[in-house]
Amino acid sequence: MSESVMLRQQLRDSINADIAARAAAHQSRIAALSSGRERLLAAGAPAASAPLVMLSQGDSWFDYPLYGNGPLPANTDIIAQLKTMGTVNPVILNIAHFGEATTDEMSLPKQQEMIAQLQDPANWLTNGRPDAILFSGGGNDIAGEQFCIYLDDNTPGSTGIDAARFEGALASIKASYLDLFAFRDRYAKGVPIFGHCYDFPIPNGVHPICAGPWLQPSLDFAGWTDVGQGAQIVRGAMIEFRTMLYNLAIDPNNNFVMVETQGLLEPSDWANELHPQPGGFKTIASAFVTALRTRFNGRI
């Protein structure tokens, strides 16, 4: 076995072990909640509102194991924040992993993992299924060393993004979302999916020691060395991404809610080129709370 294959296998094993630990902790929480509700009902007490129990899959906006840029480890992402929010804190089985594109999140092994979690009754409080599925995906399909693919060189008349090539990237992301909806219809029919459209990052080269930068190197390579110009290019790309998601959300057949998140963060809310500070993640999580309350009044 080659060294690269061994490293990939070690990474997969590490991720699987992490997910297994999360699932075990989640099931303990569900068991405690179920037992507590049964004791209240047996004592004749009125049943309290059941918390929302949800499955989340996604990238580093759902699984960010740093506090800002570190070096101290901490989970400050949207899901970590969301678990502490609301009148009734939601309970979330989070199987997201940082660094993954939508094509990773909807790959065969990840779909098999989602099936296993969805079909395990120990994960869910009522009706044998989650109340909702939370999904974060699309950023890693574009940002990173591949970002240069979608950029025009800085020449007279160019706008930064090559429209035709970027349309291809969005088509691939859209395919992953459409597959997610089909997957849900097969294995969790009727369960709504909540996603988000990120926000407008600043391509200034700031990054944690363990990863990145994801935007500035490609912009520099294509001749877009001014951070202000780069920010406008990235902003335009994110607006096109949001439009694609919005068009999916307005189709009732998709049972998909796009949480409006663009324009919520201030420059000081960003830890680096791709990720908010803990307070920024909390701002985004608050938008999820608002969207969830619209669908689940009194449950969060």
N, C-alpha and C positions, 0 to 999 in steps of 0.2 A: 504494500500500500504506500503510495507516494505521500510526502510530507503534507502537501496541500489537501489531499483527501482526508488525511488523518486530522488536520486542523479543522476542516469543515465538519467532520464527524464529532469532534470534541465540542465544537460550538453548538451543534444540534443537541448533543447530550446535555450540555449545560442549560440550554434554553428549555429542554424538556423537563429537566429536574426542577428548574425554577417554576415552570407552569404547574407541575405536580404539587409543589409546595404551596403555591397560591391556591390551588383547588382544594387542598386539604384544609387550609385555614378558612377558606370560604365555606366549605361544608360544615365545619365546626360552628361557624357563625349562624348558618341556616338552621342547624340542629338546635342551637340555643334559642333562637327566635321562635321556632316551631314549638319547642317545649314550653316556653314562657307564655305563648298565646294559648296553648292548651290548658295551662294551669289557671289562667285568668277566666277562661270560659267555664271551666269546671267549678270555679268559685262563684260563678254567677255575675262576674264583672263584665261590663260592656266591652266588646272587642275594639281594641285601638286600631287605627288605620295601619294596614300592613305596609311596610316600607317597599319602595320599588326594588325589585331584584332584577339585575340586568347583566348581560354578557357584553364585554368590550373587547374589541380587536383593533389593532392599529400600530402606529409607529411611535416615535419618541414624544409626540405631543400627548400620548396616552401612557408612555413608559419612559420617563426621563429620570435616570438614577443619580442626578446631581443636584446640588443646590447652586443655582446659577451656573458658574463655570467651575465649580468644585474648589479645592480637591476633595472636600468632604462629601461622602455619598449621602444622598437623601432622595426620596421620591416626592417631587414637587409638581408633577405633571397634572393635566386636567383631571384624570381619574382619581389621583391622590387627593386633590382639592375637593372634588365632587363628593367623595365619601364622607366628608365632614360638613357638608352644606345642606341647607334645606331645613324645614320644620321637622321633618322626619328624614334622618340621614339615609340615603340609598345604600343598598348592599350590592356590590359589583364584583363579579368574577372577571378579573382582568387578565386576558391572555395575550395582550399586546407585547411587542418587543421593539425596542429602538432600532433604527436603521433600516427598516423594511419598507420596500415599495409595495404598491397595491398588488403587483404580480407575485410578490412573496406572500402577502397576507392571504391571497386567494389561491395559492399554490395547493397542490394535492395534499401534502402533509398537513398544511394548516386547515384545510377544509375537513380532513379526517379528524383533526384535533377538535374543531368546533362541533362536529357531529357527536363525538364522544362526550363532550361537556353538555351539549344540549340534551342528549338522551339519558344522562345520569340524573335520576329524580332527586338525589341528595343535594343537587345544586340549586333547587328551586323551591320556593315557599308555597306557591299556589299554582294550580292548573298544570303542574309538571313541565313548566317552561318559563323562560324569562319574560318579564313585562316588556322589555325593549332590548334592542341590540344597539350598542354605541360603536361607531366606526370612525377611524381617523386614517385617511390615506390619500396619497397623491403627491405630497411634498418630495418624498425620496425618489419618486419616478423621474423628477426633473432636476432637483438640486443635487450637487455633488460633482464629481469629476466629469460626469456626462453632460453637465449643463452647457458646455461649449457647443454641443451638437446643435442646439436650438438658437444659437446666436449668429447674427450677421456681423461681419467685420465693420469697424467704425470707419465708414467711407461716406462721402457726400450723398445724402438722400436716404441712408439706411436708418432704421428705427431701433435696431438692437435685436429684436426677435425676428427670426425667419418664420413667417406666418405658416407656410406649408409644412415645414418640419415640426413646428410646435403643435400644429393641428394633429399631426400624427401621434405626438406624445399624449395629447388630451384624449385622442381616440382610444389609445391603449388603457388609459386610466378609466375612461368611461366603460370599457369592456369589463374591467374588474368590478366596477360598481354594479353593472347589469348582471354579472355572474353572482355577485353577493345577493341581489334581489331574488334571482332564481333559486339560489341555495336556500334562502330564508323561506321561500314559498314551498320548498320541498321538505324542509326539516323543522321549520317553526312558523307555519302558515299563520298569517294574521298579525305577527309580531312586528311592530314598527321599528324602523331603523333611523337612528339619529346620527348625522355626520356634521362636519363643519368645513369652513373654507379658509382656515388659517387666518393670517393677517399680512401686513406689508413689512417684510423684514428689511433690514438695512445691510447691504452687501459691503461691509467695511472690513472684512477679514478677521473679525473677532471670533474666537473659538476656544473651547476648552482644550486642555492639553491632550485629551484622549481622542479627539476627532476634529475634522474640519481643517480649514474653512471650506465652505461648500459653494460659495457664489463668487466672491471677488476674484479668485484665480482665473476662472473662465472668462469673466468680464475683462480682466486685464489682458488675457491672451487674445481676445477679439478686438482690443484697442479701446475698450470703454473703461478708462482708468479713473475717470472722475466719479466719486462716490455718489454725487447727486444724479448724474446721468444713469449710473447703474441702478440706483433706487427706483428711478422712473421706469426702467426696463423691467425690473422685477415686479413693480407694482402692476404694470400692464399685463404681465403674464399671470399674476394672481387674480386679476379681474376676469381674465378669460377663463381661468379655472373655475372661479365662482359662477360664471355664466353657465358653464357646462353642468355644474352641480345643480344650479337653480332649475335648469330645464328638466333635469331628472326629478327634482322635488315637486314640480307642478303637475307631473303625471300621476294621477291618483293610483294607477295600477302598481306603482313602485312602492307605495306606502313608506315613503322616505321623507324625513324632515331635515332640511339643511339649516343648521343653526347659524344665524348671522353673526360672524365674528370679525369680519374685515372692518378696519377703522376703529377698533376698540382700544388698541394699544398705543401708548405714547412711546417716543424714542427711549425714554428712561426705563420702560417696561421690558426691554430686550436685554437678555444676558449675552447673546451672541448672534451670529448671522441667522440662525434658524429657530432659536428657542427663547421664550420669555423667561424673565426672572420669576421666582415663586409667586409674587404678587400679580404678575401678568398672566400666569397660568390660572390664578384664582379669578381674574376678570373674565377669562374665556369660560371657565367652569360656571360662572354666574350666568352666562348666556345659555348654557345647557340647562341650568335650573329653570330659567324662564321658559324655555321651549318645552321642557318636560312637564312643567305645571300646566301648560296649555293643553296637553294631552291627558295628563293624570292629575286632575284637580284634587287637592287634599291629600295626595300621596307623597309629596316632597316639599 
